[in-house]
Amino acid sequence: MRLALFNPQIPQNVGACIRLSACFDVALHIIEPVGFSFDDRSMKRAALDYGPLSHMTRYADWDAFQAARGPGRLVLFTTKGATPLDGFVFEPGDTLLFGSETAGAPEPVHAAADARVVIPIRPGARSMNLSVSAGIGLFEGLRQTGGLTRC
């Protein structure tokens, strides 16, 4: 299972996802452009010292990511999702993709997705934070596929 962020704009979210990648031992793919510099102090502060444990790869754009992505389904998490998270069945080779905090994912990304998933939240709430959503989705995917590490 892999985690991918499409055009993230907030460095703290990427830092938190670096920690997710390290703690759950999954690859993290960053699809540029991003809205910050990778030497941003706030991203480094959010990632703490987990960077060396993370498996992060950066891609110049969507096409570069698609060309290098490899096998497995592309599962887009979106507020416009068709399948609620609690009704979705994950597979070990899935790439969990999350759109930009400010704009979500554009139509070509939606069209390329093999599945679209929404995290159910209360009516009237717009959306959750990117890194929180990534943590929820990744945990559920790993739980379903037996990918959680045991202490």
ROKEFI-246048 format. One record per atom (N, C-alpha, C): residue number from 0; residue in three letters; atom name; x, y, z. Coordinates in pm, 1 decimal. Layout:
N
(pt NUM, "ALA", "CA", (X, Y, Z))
...
This chain:
151
(pt 0, "MET", "N", (85.0, -117.3, 0.0))
(pt 0, "MET", "CA", (0.0, 0.0, 0.0))
(pt 0, "MET", "C", (89.4, 123.4, 0.0))
(pt 1, "ARG", "N", (42.3, 226.8, -70.4))
(pt 1, "ARG", "CA", (119.6, 350.1, -83.1))
(pt 1, "ARG", "C", (29.4, 469.8, -56.4))
(pt 2, "LEU", "N", (90.9, 580.1, -15.8))
(pt 2, "LEU", "CA", (21.9, 705.0, 10.6))
(pt 2, "LEU", "C", (72.0, 807.6, -89.8))
(pt 3, "ALA", "N", (-18.7, 882.3, -152.6))
(pt 3, "ALA", "CA", (20.3, 983.5, -251.2))
(pt 3, "ALA", "C", (-55.2, 1113.2, -224.7))
(pt 4, "LEU", "N", (16.9, 1225.7, -238.0))
(pt 4, "LEU", "CA", (-41.3, 1357.9, -219.1))
(pt 4, "LEU", "C", (-30.1, 1435.3, -349.2))
(pt 5, "PHE", "N", (-142.5, 1482.5, -400.2))
(pt 5, "PHE", "CA", (-146.4, 1557.9, -524.9))
(pt 5, "PHE", "C", (-140.4, 1707.3, -493.7))
(pt 6, "ASN", "N", (-32.7, 1772.7, -534.1))
(pt 6, "ASN", "CA", (-14.4, 1917.7, -518.9))
(pt 6, "ASN", "C", (-43.8, 1969.2, -378.6))
(pt 7, "PRO", "N", (16.6, 1911.7, -275.0))
(pt 7, "PRO", "CA", (-10.1, 1962.6, -140.3))
(pt 7, "PRO", "C", (37.5, 2107.4, -126.2))
(pt 8, "GLN", "N", (-34.6, 2185.6, -47.1))
(pt 8, "GLN", "CA", (-5.3, 2327.5, -32.2))
(pt 8, "GLN", "C", (43.4, 2366.6, 106.5))
(pt 9, "ILE", "N", (22.7, 2282.0, 205.6))
(pt 9, "ILE", "CA", (54.4, 2316.3, 344.4))
(pt 9, "ILE", "C", (168.8, 2227.4, 393.5))
(pt 10, "PRO", "N", (282.6, 2288.2, 426.0))
(pt 10, "PRO", "CA", (400.8, 2208.0, 463.2))
(pt 10, "PRO", "C", (378.7, 2118.5, 584.6))
(pt 11, "GLN", "N", (300.3, 2163.4, 681.4))
(pt 11, "GLN", "CA", (277.0, 2081.7, 800.0))
(pt 11, "GLN", "C", (204.7, 1952.0, 765.1))
(pt 12, "ASN", "N", (117.5, 1955.4, 665.8))
(pt 12, "ASN", "CA", (49.0, 1832.8, 623.7))
(pt 12, "ASN", "C", (147.1, 1733.3, 564.1))
(pt 13, "VAL", "N", (239.0, 1781.3, 483.2))
(pt 13, "VAL", "CA", (340.0, 1691.6, 425.6))
(pt 13, "VAL", "C", (429.2, 1636.6, 536.0))
(pt 14, "GLY", "N", (465.6, 1721.5, 630.8))
(pt 14, "GLY", "CA", (545.5, 1674.3, 743.9))
(pt 14, "GLY", "C", (474.4, 1564.0, 820.5))
(pt 15, "ALA", "N", (345.6, 1583.3, 846.7))
(pt 15, "ALA", "CA", (268.8, 1481.2, 917.5))
(pt 15, "ALA", "C", (258.2, 1353.1, 835.0))
(pt 16, "CYS", "N", (247.0, 1366.2, 702.3))
(pt 16, "CYS", "CA", (241.3, 1247.0, 615.9))
(pt 16, "CYS", "C", (376.8, 1177.3, 607.0))
(pt 17, "ILE", "N", (485.1, 1250.5, 620.6))
(pt 17, "ILE", "CA", (617.6, 1187.4, 630.4))
(pt 17, "ILE", "C", (620.6, 1099.0, 754.6))
(pt 18, "ARG", "N", (564.6, 1147.5, 863.8))
(pt 18, "ARG", "CA", (558.0, 1066.9, 985.5))
(pt 18, "ARG", "C", (469.1, 943.8, 964.5))
(pt 19, "LEU", "N", (354.7, 961.1, 897.5))
(pt 19, "LEU", "CA", (269.2, 845.6, 866.4))
(pt 19, "LEU", "C", (346.5, 741.2, 786.9))
(pt 20, "SER", "N", (416.6, 787.4, 684.7))
(pt 20, "SER", "CA", (495.0, 697.8, 599.6))
(pt 20, "SER", "C", (597.0, 620.2, 682.2))
(pt 21, "ALA", "N", (665.4, 690.1, 769.8))
(pt 21, "ALA", "CA", (767.6, 626.4, 852.0))
(pt 21, "ALA", "C", (706.5, 528.8, 952.4))
(pt 22, "CYS", "N", (602.7, 572.6, 1021.3))
(pt 22, "CYS", "CA", (545.0, 490.2, 1127.9))
(pt 22, "CYS", "C", (473.4, 365.6, 1075.3))
(pt 23, "PHE", "N", (410.4, 377.7, 957.9))
(pt 23, "PHE", "CA", (338.7, 263.8, 900.1))
(pt 23, "PHE", "C", (420.1, 191.6, 793.4))
(pt 24, "ASP", "N", (542.4, 238.4, 767.9))
(pt 24, "ASP", "CA", (634.2, 175.0, 672.4))
(pt 24, "ASP", "C", (571.8, 161.6, 533.4))
(pt 25, "VAL", "N", (517.4, 272.6, 484.1))
(pt 25, "VAL", "CA", (461.7, 275.6, 348.8))
(pt 25, "VAL", "C", (530.3, 386.5, 269.2))
(pt 26, "ALA", "N", (531.8, 369.9, 138.6))
(pt 26, "ALA", "CA", (590.3, 471.6, 51.2))
(pt 26, "ALA", "C", (499.8, 594.2, 47.4))
(pt 27, "LEU", "N", (562.9, 711.5, 38.8))
(pt 27, "LEU", "CA", (491.5, 838.4, 25.5))
(pt 27, "LEU", "C", (532.2, 901.4, -106.5))
(pt 28, "HIS", "N", (433.1, 932.4, -190.1))
(pt 28, "HIS", "CA", (457.7, 995.4, -319.7))
(pt 28, "HIS", "C", (403.4, 1137.3, -315.4))
(pt 29, "ILE", "N", (487.9, 1234.2, -350.8))
(pt 29, "ILE", "CA", (448.0, 1374.4, -355.6))
(pt 29, "ILE", "C", (444.8, 1415.9, -501.8))
(pt 30, "ILE", "N", (327.1, 1457.6, -548.0))
(pt 30, "ILE", "CA", (309.4, 1498.9, -686.9))
(pt 30, "ILE", "C", (312.1, 1651.2, -690.8))
(pt 31, "GLU", "N", (414.8, 1704.6, -753.6))
(pt 31, "GLU", "CA", (433.3, 1849.7, -758.0))
(pt 31, "GLU", "C", (351.8, 1910.6, -871.1))
(pt 32, "PRO", "N", (332.7, 2042.2, -869.7))
(pt 32, "PRO", "CA", (397.9, 2138.5, -781.6))
(pt 32, "PRO", "C", (335.3, 2139.2, -642.4))
(pt 33, "VAL", "N", (414.6, 2186.1, -545.4))
(pt 33, "VAL", "CA", (368.9, 2201.6, -408.1))
(pt 33, "VAL", "C", (368.1, 2350.8, -375.4))
(pt 34, "GLY", "N", (302.0, 2388.4, -268.1))
(pt 34, "GLY", "CA", (287.9, 2529.4, -232.5))
(pt 34, "GLY", "C", (389.9, 2578.1, -132.4))
(pt 35, "PHE", "N", (507.6, 2515.2, -126.6))
(pt 35, "PHE", "CA", (609.5, 2551.9, -28.0))
(pt 35, "PHE", "C", (742.8, 2495.7, -71.8))
(pt 36, "SER", "N", (847.4, 2529.7, 0.8))
(pt 36, "SER", "CA", (980.3, 2475.2, -25.1))
(pt 36, "SER", "C", (1001.8, 2354.4, 65.7))
(pt 37, "PHE", "N", (1069.2, 2254.4, 17.0))
(pt 37, "PHE", "CA", (1090.4, 2134.1, 98.1))
(pt 37, "PHE", "C", (1187.7, 2156.2, 213.4))
(pt 38, "ASP", "N", (1250.1, 2272.0, 219.8))
(pt 38, "ASP", "CA", (1331.5, 2301.4, 337.7))
(pt 38, "ASP", "C", (1254.7, 2389.3, 436.4))
(pt 39, "ASP", "N", (1124.4, 2400.3, 417.3))
(pt 39, "ASP", "CA", (1038.3, 2479.1, 505.0))
(pt 39, "ASP", "C", (1050.0, 2428.6, 649.0))
(pt 40, "ARG", "N", (1072.1, 2520.7, 742.1))
(pt 40, "ARG", "CA", (1088.9, 2483.8, 883.7))
(pt 40, "ARG", "C", (964.7, 2416.8, 941.1))
(pt 41, "SER", "N", (846.9, 2463.9, 901.9))
(pt 41, "SER", "CA", (724.7, 2406.3, 958.5))
(pt 41, "SER", "C", (704.8, 2261.6, 914.3))
(pt 42, "MET", "N", (744.8, 2228.1, 791.0))
(pt 42, "MET", "CA", (735.5, 2089.0, 745.9))
(pt 42, "MET", "C", (834.3, 2003.5, 824.4))
(pt 43, "LYS", "N", (955.1, 2053.0, 838.7))
(pt 43, "LYS", "CA", (1055.6, 1976.9, 913.2))
(pt 43, "LYS", "C", (1013.3, 1957.4, 1058.7))
(pt 44, "ARG", "N", (952.0, 2060.7, 1117.4))
(pt 44, "ARG", "CA", (906.0, 2050.4, 1255.2))
(pt 44, "ARG", "C", (796.0, 1944.9, 1267.1))
(pt 45, "ALA", "N", (704.0, 1940.1, 1171.7))
(pt 45, "ALA", "CA", (596.0, 1841.3, 1174.8))
(pt 45, "ALA", "C", (649.7, 1700.4, 1153.3))
(pt 46, "ALA", "N", (751.5, 1686.5, 1069.3))
(pt 46, "ALA", "CA", (808.7, 1554.7, 1040.3))
(pt 46, "ALA", "C", (902.5, 1507.9, 1150.6))
(pt 47, "LEU", "N", (949.7, 1601.6, 1233.9))
(pt 47, "LEU", "CA", (1049.1, 1574.4, 1337.4))
(pt 47, "LEU", "C", (1168.9, 1503.7, 1274.0))
(pt 48, "ASP", "N", (1213.0, 1396.2, 1334.1))
(pt 48, "ASP", "CA", (1329.2, 1324.3, 1280.6))
(pt 48, "ASP", "C", (1288.2, 1197.5, 1206.7))
(pt 49, "TYR", "N", (1163.1, 1192.5, 1159.0))
(pt 49, "TYR", "CA", (1112.5, 1074.1, 1090.6))
(pt 49, "TYR", "C", (1152.8, 1067.6, 944.2))
(pt 50, "GLY", "N", (1205.7, 1176.6, 888.4))
(pt 50, "GLY", "CA", (1242.4, 1180.9, 747.4))
(pt 50, "GLY", "C", (1324.6, 1061.9, 700.5))
(pt 51, "PRO", "N", (1431.6, 1026.2, 772.8))
(pt 51, "PRO", "CA", (1513.1, 912.3, 728.0))
(pt 51, "PRO", "C", (1438.5, 778.5, 727.7))
(pt 52, "LEU", "N", (1332.0, 766.9, 807.1))
(pt 52, "LEU", "CA", (1255.1, 642.4, 811.0))
(pt 52, "LEU", "C", (1147.8, 637.8, 703.5))
(pt 53, "SER", "N", (1118.7, 752.2, 644.6))
(pt 53, "SER", "CA", (1014.3, 761.6, 543.0))
(pt 53, "SER", "C", (1067.8, 718.1, 407.4))
(pt 54, "HIS", "N", (977.2, 677.2, 320.8))
(pt 54, "HIS", "CA", (1011.8, 637.2, 184.6))
(pt 54, "HIS", "C", (943.4, 735.1, 90.0))
(pt 55, "MET", "N", (996.8, 857.6, 81.1))
(pt 55, "MET", "CA", (931.1, 962.6, 3.1))
(pt 55, "MET", "C", (995.4, 977.2, -134.1))
(pt 56, "THR", "N", (908.4, 985.6, -235.4))
(pt 56, "THR", "CA", (950.6, 1011.6, -372.5))
(pt 56, "THR", "C", (872.2, 1130.7, -423.4))
(pt 57, "ARG", "N", (941.8, 1222.8, -488.7))
(pt 57, "ARG", "CA", (876.1, 1340.1, -546.6))
(pt 57, "ARG", "C", (868.5, 1323.8, -697.9))
(pt 58, "TYR", "N", (756.0, 1369.5, -755.0))
(pt 58, "TYR", "CA", (732.7, 1363.6, -899.8))
(pt 58, "TYR", "C", (708.6, 1505.2, -950.2))
(pt 59, "ALA", "N", (763.9, 1537.5, -1064.8))
(pt 59, "ALA", "CA", (753.4, 1672.3, -1120.4))
(pt 59, "ALA", "C", (609.6, 1711.4, -1150.2))
(pt 60, "ASP", "N", (525.7, 1612.6, -1184.5))
(pt 60, "ASP", "CA", (386.6, 1641.8, -1219.2))
(pt 60, "ASP", "C", (306.0, 1512.4, -1222.1))
(pt 61, "TRP", "N", (177.6, 1525.8, -1253.1))
(pt 61, "TRP", "CA", (86.2, 1412.5, -1257.8))
(pt 61, "TRP", "C", (131.3, 1306.8, -1357.6))
(pt 62, "ASP", "N", (174.5, 1348.7, -1476.6))
(pt 62, "ASP", "CA", (217.1, 1253.4, -1578.6))
(pt 62, "ASP", "C", (337.0, 1170.8, -1533.4))
(pt 63, "ALA", "N", (432.8, 1234.9, -1467.7))
(pt 63, "ALA", "CA", (550.7, 1162.7, -1416.8))
(pt 63, "ALA", "C", (510.2, 1061.0, -1310.2))
(pt 64, "PHE", "N", (418.1, 1098.9, -1224.3))
(pt 64, "PHE", "CA", (367.4, 1006.6, -1122.9))
(pt 64, "PHE", "C", (298.5, 887.2, -1188.1))
(pt 65, "GLN", "N", (210.3, 913.7, -1282.8))
(pt 65, "GLN", "CA", (137.2, 806.3, -1350.0))
(pt 65, "GLN", "C", (232.1, 710.2, -1422.2))
(pt 66, "ALA", "N", (335.1, 764.4, -1484.8))
(pt 66, "ALA", "CA", (430.8, 681.0, -1558.4))
(pt 66, "ALA", "C", (510.2, 589.0, -1464.5))
(pt 67, "ALA", "N", (534.1, 635.2, -1341.3))
(pt 67, "ALA", "CA", (618.9, 559.7, -1249.1))
(pt 67, "ALA", "C", (540.8, 481.8, -1143.6))
(pt 68, "ARG", "N", (412.5, 499.3, -1136.7))
(pt 68, "ARG", "CA", (330.3, 447.3, -1026.9))
(pt 68, "ARG", "C", (333.9, 296.3, -1011.5))
(pt 69, "GLY", "N", (337.7, 223.8, -1117.4))
(pt 69, "GLY", "CA", (340.5, 78.3, -1107.9))
(pt 69, "GLY", "C", (201.3, 18.6, -1094.4))
(pt 70, "PRO", "N", (195.5, -112.4, -1065.5))
(pt 70, "PRO", "CA", (66.7, -182.6, -1059.9))
(pt 70, "PRO", "C", (-13.2, -146.7, -934.9))
(pt 71, "GLY", "N", (-136.9, -185.2, -937.2))
(pt 71, "GLY", "CA", (-225.6, -160.7, -824.4))
(pt 71, "GLY", "C", (-326.7, -52.1, -856.8))
(pt 72, "ARG", "N", (-433.0, -50.7, -778.9))
(pt 72, "ARG", "CA", (-539.6, 47.0, -800.9))
(pt 72, "ARG", "C", (-502.5, 184.2, -747.3))
(pt 73, "LEU", "N", (-555.8, 285.4, -812.1))
(pt 73, "LEU", "CA", (-544.6, 422.8, -764.9))
(pt 73, "LEU", "C", (-676.3, 455.2, -695.1))
(pt 74, "VAL", "N", (-670.3, 477.5, -564.1))
(pt 74, "VAL", "CA", (-789.7, 502.8, -483.5))
(pt 74, "VAL", "C", (-786.4, 648.8, -440.0))
(pt 75, "LEU", "N", (-873.9, 727.7, -498.6))
(pt 75, "LEU", "CA", (-879.7, 870.7, -469.8))
(pt 75, "LEU", "C", (-974.6, 896.9, -353.6))
(pt 76, "PHE", "N", (-923.5, 965.0, -251.4))
(pt 76, "PHE", "CA", (-1007.0, 1010.6, -141.2))
(pt 76, "PHE", "C", (-1053.6, 1150.8, -176.3))
(pt 77, "THR", "N", (-1184.7, 1170.4, -173.2))
(pt 77, "THR", "CA", (-1241.4, 1295.9, -218.9))
(pt 77, "THR", "C", (-1373.1, 1323.2, -148.6))
(pt 78, "THR", "N", (-1405.7, 1450.2, -131.6))
(pt 78, "THR", "CA", (-1536.3, 1485.2, -75.9))
(pt 78, "THR", "C", (-1645.9, 1456.3, -177.2))
(pt 79, "LYS", "N", (-1606.6, 1430.7, -303.2))
(pt 79, "LYS", "CA", (-1701.9, 1395.6, -409.1))
(pt 79, "LYS", "C", (-1700.3, 1244.8, -434.0))
(pt 80, "GLY", "N", (-1659.2, 1170.2, -333.7))
(pt 80, "GLY", "CA", (-1644.0, 1026.5, -349.6))
(pt 80, "GLY", "C", (-1775.6, 954.3, -369.7))
(pt 81, "ALA", "N", (-1766.0, 838.7, -428.2))
(pt 81, "ALA", "CA", (-1884.2, 758.1, -456.6))
(pt 81, "ALA", "C", (-1906.6, 651.6, -349.5))
(pt 82, "THR", "N", (-1799.8, 602.5, -286.4))
(pt 82, "THR", "CA", (-1810.5, 493.2, -190.6))
(pt 82, "THR", "C", (-1765.3, 540.6, -52.4))
(pt 83, "PRO", "N", (-1850.6, 528.4, 48.3))
(pt 83, "PRO", "CA", (-1807.3, 563.9, 183.3))
(pt 83, "PRO", "C", (-1693.9, 472.0, 229.6))
(pt 84, "LEU", "N", (-1601.3, 526.6, 306.9))
(pt 84, "LEU", "CA", (-1484.1, 451.6, 352.5))
(pt 84, "LEU", "C", (-1522.6, 321.3, 420.7))
(pt 85, "ASP", "N", (-1625.8, 323.2, 502.4))
(pt 85, "ASP", "CA", (-1662.5, 201.3, 575.8))
(pt 85, "ASP", "C", (-1725.2, 94.0, 487.3))
(pt 86, "GLY", "N", (-1749.6, 123.7, 360.4))
(pt 86, "GLY", "CA", (-1802.2, 24.4, 267.4))
(pt 86, "GLY", "C", (-1704.1, -13.5, 158.3))
(pt 87, "PHE", "N", (-1580.5, 36.5, 167.6))
(pt 87, "PHE", "CA", (-1481.9, 11.2, 63.4))
(pt 87, "PHE", "C", (-1388.8, -102.8, 104.3))
(pt 88, "VAL", "N", (-1355.1, -188.7, 9.1))
(pt 88, "VAL", "CA", (-1263.7, -300.6, 34.8))
(pt 88, "VAL", "C", (-1129.4, -269.4, -30.7))
(pt 89, "PHE", "N", (-1025.8, -258.1, 51.2))
(pt 89, "PHE", "CA", (-891.3, -226.2, 3.7))
(pt 89, "PHE", "C", (-817.5, -352.1, -40.5))
(pt 90, "GLU", "N", (-716.3, -331.5, -125.0))
(pt 90, "GLU", "CA", (-625.1, -437.3, -167.7))
(pt 90, "GLU", "C", (-483.4, -394.5, -131.7))
(pt 91, "PRO", "N", (-392.8, -490.0, -104.5))
(pt 91, "PRO", "CA", (-257.6, -455.2, -59.8))
(pt 91, "PRO", "C", (-180.4, -362.3, -154.9))
(pt 92, "GLY", "N", (-204.0, -368.7, -284.8))
(pt 92, "GLY", "CA", (-129.0, -288.3, -380.7))
(pt 92, "GLY", "C", (-187.9, -151.4, -409.0))
(pt 93, "ASP", "N", (-289.5, -110.7, -333.5))
(pt 93, "ASP", "CA", (-355.4, 17.5, -358.3))
(pt 93, "ASP", "C", (-263.3, 136.3, -331.9))
(pt 94, "THR", "N", (-280.9, 240.5, -413.0))
(pt 94, "THR", "CA", (-220.1, 370.4, -386.7))
(pt 94, "THR", "C", (-333.2, 461.8, -343.0))
(pt 95, "LEU", "N", (-323.5, 513.8, -221.0))
(pt 95, "LEU", "CA", (-424.8, 601.9, -165.2))
(pt 95, "LEU", "C", (-384.6, 745.6, -198.3))
(pt 96, "LEU", "N", (-465.3, 811.3, -280.3))
(pt 96, "LEU", "CA", (-433.7, 943.6, -332.1))
(pt 96, "LEU", "C", (-523.6, 1048.8, -268.3))
(pt 97, "PHE", "N", (-461.9, 1158.6, -223.8))
(pt 97, "PHE", "CA", (-532.6, 1269.1, -161.2))
(pt 97, "PHE", "C", (-501.8, 1396.2, -237.4))
(pt 98, "GLY", "N", (-606.2, 1474.5, -268.4))
(pt 98, "GLY", "CA", (-591.5, 1596.9, -345.7))
(pt 98, "GLY", "C", (-538.9, 1712.7, -263.1))
(pt 99, "SER", "N", (-515.5, 1822.4, -331.0))
(pt 99, "SER", "CA", (-467.1, 1945.1, -270.2))
(pt 99, "SER", "C", (-565.7, 1997.1, -165.7))
(pt 100, "GLU", "N", (-512.1, 2056.8, -60.0))
(pt 100, "GLU", "CA", (-595.9, 2111.4, 45.8))
(pt 100, "GLU", "C", (-686.3, 2223.1, -5.8))
(pt 101, "THR", "N", (-638.0, 2299.1, -100.9))
(pt 101, "THR", "CA", (-712.4, 2416.5, -147.4))
(pt 101, "THR", "C", (-804.8, 2387.7, -265.3))
(pt 102, "ALA", "N", (-769.1, 2291.1, -348.9))
(pt 102, "ALA", "CA", (-846.3, 2268.5, -471.4))
(pt 102, "ALA", "C", (-892.2, 2124.6, -490.5))
(pt 103, "GLY", "N", (-852.3, 2034.1, -403.0))
(pt 103, "GLY", "CA", (-886.3, 1893.4, -422.9))
(pt 103, "GLY", "C", (-811.4, 1835.7, -541.1))
(pt 104, "ALA", "N", (-875.1, 1748.5, -613.5))
(pt 104, "ALA", "CA", (-814.1, 1685.3, -731.6))
(pt 104, "ALA", "C", (-892.7, 1728.6, -855.4))
(pt 105, "PRO", "N", (-822.2, 1762.1, -963.5))
(pt 105, "PRO", "CA", (-892.1, 1803.2, -1085.8))
(pt 105, "PRO", "C", (-956.4, 1683.7, -1155.9))
(pt 106, "GLU", "N", (-1040.3, 1713.3, -1252.8))
(pt 106, "GLU", "CA", (-1115.0, 1609.9, -1324.5))
(pt 106, "GLU", "C", (-1026.0, 1500.7, -1385.6))
(pt 107, "PRO", "N", (-910.4, 1533.6, -1447.7))
(pt 107, "PRO", "CA", (-826.5, 1425.5, -1501.9))
(pt 107, "PRO", "C", (-779.3, 1325.6, -1395.0))
(pt 108, "VAL", "N", (-758.2, 1373.2, -1273.8))
(pt 108, "VAL", "CA", (-718.7, 1284.4, -1164.3))
(pt 108, "VAL", "C", (-838.4, 1197.3, -1124.0))
(pt 109, "HIS", "N", (-955.7, 1258.3, -1112.9))
(pt 109, "HIS", "CA", (-1077.2, 1180.7, -1084.0))
(pt 109, "HIS", "C", (-1097.9, 1073.2, -1190.2))
(pt 110, "ALA", "N", (-1078.8, 1110.1, -1315.6))
(pt 110, "ALA", "CA", (-1101.0, 1015.6, -1425.9))
(pt 110, "ALA", "C", (-1001.1, 900.0, -1422.6))
(pt 111, "ALA", "N", (-881.3, 924.1, -1374.5))
(pt 111, "ALA", "CA", (-777.6, 820.2, -1371.4))
(pt 111, "ALA", "C", (-794.8, 724.7, -1253.4))
(pt 112, "ALA", "N", (-871.9, 764.4, -1153.8))
(pt 112, "ALA", "CA", (-887.6, 682.8, -1033.5))
(pt 112, "ALA", "C", (-967.0, 555.6, -1063.5))
(pt 113, "ASP", "N", (-921.9, 446.3, -1005.3))
(pt 113, "ASP", "CA", (-994.5, 319.6, -1015.6))
(pt 113, "ASP", "C", (-1111.7, 315.5, -918.5))
(pt 114, "ALA", "N", (-1100.5, 393.8, -812.2))
(pt 114, "ALA", "CA", (-1207.4, 402.4, -712.3))
(pt 114, "ALA", "C", (-1200.4, 540.3, -647.4))
(pt 115, "ARG", "N", (-1316.9, 586.1, -602.8))
(pt 115, "ARG", "CA", (-1323.9, 712.8, -530.2))
(pt 115, "ARG", "C", (-1392.5, 685.6, -397.3))
(pt 116, "VAL", "N", (-1329.3, 733.8, -290.7))
(pt 116, "VAL", "CA", (-1374.8, 704.3, -155.3))
(pt 116, "VAL", "C", (-1395.7, 835.7, -80.7))
(pt 117, "VAL", "N", (-1499.8, 839.5, -0.4))
(pt 117, "VAL", "CA", (-1526.8, 954.9, 84.2))
(pt 117, "VAL", "C", (-1525.7, 908.9, 230.6))
(pt 118, "ILE", "N", (-1465.7, 990.9, 315.4))
(pt 118, "ILE", "CA", (-1469.8, 964.8, 459.4))
(pt 118, "ILE", "C", (-1596.6, 1031.7, 512.1))
(pt 119, "PRO", "N", (-1690.2, 952.8, 564.8))
(pt 119, "PRO", "CA", (-1816.0, 1012.0, 611.4))
(pt 119, "PRO", "C", (-1791.1, 1106.6, 729.4))
(pt 120, "ILE", "N", (-1845.3, 1227.0, 718.5))
(pt 120, "ILE", "CA", (-1840.2, 1323.3, 828.0))
(pt 120, "ILE", "C", (-1979.7, 1380.9, 846.2))
(pt 121, "ARG", "N", (-1999.9, 1451.5, 953.5))
(pt 121, "ARG", "CA", (-2134.1, 1501.5, 984.3))
(pt 121, "ARG", "C", (-2181.2, 1602.7, 880.0))
(pt 122, "PRO", "N", (-2309.9, 1609.5, 856.3))
(pt 122, "PRO", "CA", (-2364.6, 1707.3, 762.1))
(pt 122, "PRO", "C", (-2327.7, 1849.4, 805.0))
(pt 123, "GLY", "N", (-2296.6, 1931.9, 707.9))
(pt 123, "GLY", "CA", (-2260.2, 2070.3, 734.7))
(pt 123, "GLY", "C", (-2110.9, 2092.2, 750.2))
(pt 124, "ALA", "N", (-2035.5, 1986.4, 780.3))
(pt 124, "ALA", "CA", (-1889.4, 1997.5, 788.0))
(pt 124, "ALA", "C", (-1835.7, 1981.1, 645.9))
(pt 125, "ARG", "N", (-1742.4, 2066.5, 606.3))
(pt 125, "ARG", "CA", (-1694.3, 2068.0, 468.1))
(pt 125, "ARG", "C", (-1594.5, 1955.1, 440.2))
(pt 126, "SER", "N", (-1491.4, 1946.3, 521.7))
(pt 126, "SER", "CA", (-1388.3, 1844.0, 499.4))
(pt 126, "SER", "C", (-1296.0, 1838.7, 620.3))
(pt 127, "MET", "N", (-1211.1, 1737.4, 622.6))
(pt 127, "MET", "CA", (-1111.0, 1724.3, 727.9))
(pt 127, "MET", "C", (-974.3, 1767.6, 675.4))
(pt 128, "ASN", "N", (-882.9, 1785.8, 765.8))
(pt 128, "ASN", "CA", (-744.3, 1817.5, 733.5))
(pt 128, "ASN", "C", (-683.8, 1704.5, 649.5))
(pt 129, "LEU", "N", (-597.9, 1739.8, 555.4))
(pt 129, "LEU", "CA", (-535.6, 1642.1, 465.6))
(pt 129, "LEU", "C", (-463.7, 1531.4, 541.6))
(pt 130, "SER", "N", (-377.5, 1565.5, 635.2))
(pt 130, "SER", "CA", (-300.6, 1461.1, 702.8))
(pt 130, "SER", "C", (-388.2, 1375.4, 793.5))
(pt 131, "VAL", "N", (-493.6, 1433.3, 850.1))
(pt 131, "VAL", "CA", (-587.5, 1353.9, 930.2))
(pt 131, "VAL", "C", (-659.6, 1254.5, 839.1))
(pt 132, "SER", "N", (-706.3, 1302.4, 724.4))
(pt 132, "SER", "CA", (-773.9, 1214.0, 628.7))
(pt 132, "SER", "C", (-680.6, 1103.1, 581.4))
(pt 133, "ALA", "N", (-555.2, 1138.8, 553.2))
(pt 133, "ALA", "CA", (-457.7, 1038.8, 508.8))
(pt 133, "ALA", "C", (-435.3, 933.3, 616.8))
(pt 134, "GLY", "N", (-428.6, 976.6, 741.6))
(pt 134, "GLY", "CA", (-410.7, 881.8, 851.3))
(pt 134, "GLY", "C", (-528.8, 788.3, 866.5))
(pt 135, "ILE", "N", (-648.7, 842.2, 856.1))
(pt 135, "ILE", "CA", (-769.8, 760.1, 866.5))
(pt 135, "ILE", "C", (-774.6, 658.6, 752.8))
(pt 136, "GLY", "N", (-755.1, 705.6, 629.7))
(pt 136, "GLY", "CA", (-761.9, 616.9, 513.3))
(pt 136, "GLY", "C", (-653.0, 511.2, 514.2))
(pt 137, "LEU", "N", (-530.9, 552.2, 546.2))
(pt 137, "LEU", "CA", (-418.7, 458.3, 546.5))
(pt 137, "LEU", "C", (-436.6, 352.6, 655.1))
(pt 138, "PHE", "N", (-477.2, 394.4, 773.6))
(pt 138, "PHE", "CA", (-498.3, 296.2, 880.5))
(pt 138, "PHE", "C", (-603.1, 193.4, 840.4))
(pt 139, "GLU", "N", (-715.0, 239.7, 784.9))
(pt 139, "GLU", "CA", (-820.9, 146.6, 745.6))
(pt 139, "GLU", "C", (-773.3, 52.0, 636.0))
(pt 140, "GLY", "N", (-699.4, 105.2, 538.6))
(pt 140, "GLY", "CA", (-646.9, 19.7, 432.5))
(pt 140, "GLY", "C", (-551.5, -86.5, 485.6))
(pt 141, "LEU", "N", (-463.2, -46.2, 574.2))
(pt 141, "LEU", "CA", (-367.9, -141.8, 632.0))
(pt 141, "LEU", "C", (-438.3, -241.2, 723.7))
(pt 142, "ARG", "N", (-537.8, -194.0, 797.8))
(pt 142, "ARG", "CA", (-614.0, -284.4, 885.4))
(pt 142, "ARG", "C", (-681.7, -393.8, 804.4))
(pt 143, "GLN", "N", (-746.6, -353.1, 696.4))
(pt 143, "GLN", "CA", (-819.3, -450.4, 613.1))
(pt 143, "GLN", "C", (-726.7, -550.7, 547.2))
(pt 144, "THR", "N", (-607.5, -508.3, 509.2))
(pt 144, "THR", "CA", (-518.8, -595.9, 430.8))
(pt 144, "THR", "C", (-412.9, -666.4, 516.0))
(pt 145, "GLY", "N", (-420.3, -650.3, 647.3))
(pt 145, "GLY", "CA", (-323.8, -716.9, 736.4))
(pt 145, "GLY", "C", (-187.7, -649.3, 735.2))
(pt 146, "GLY", "N", (-183.1, -524.1, 696.3))
(pt 146, "GLY", "CA", (-54.8, -454.2, 686.1))
(pt 146, "GLY", "C", (-11.2, -376.8, 809.4))
(pt 147, "LEU", "N", (-87.5, -385.7, 917.6))
(pt 147, "LEU", "CA", (-48.0, -314.6, 1039.3))
(pt 147, "LEU", "C", (64.6, -388.9, 1109.3))
(pt 148, "THR", "N", (161.8, -315.3, 1155.9))
(pt 148, "THR", "CA", (273.4, -373.2, 1228.2))
(pt 148, "THR", "C", (233.5, -392.7, 1374.7))
(pt 149, "ARG", "N", (272.4, -500.5, 1429.9))
(pt 149, "ARG", "CA", (241.4, -528.2, 1572.0))
(pt 149, "ARG", "C", (367.1, -510.5, 1654.4))
(pt 150, "CYS", "N", (351.5, -448.2, 1770.6))
(pt 150, "CYS", "CA", (465.7, -430.0, 1862.7))
(pt 150, "CYS", "C", (491.1, -556.7, 1940.7))
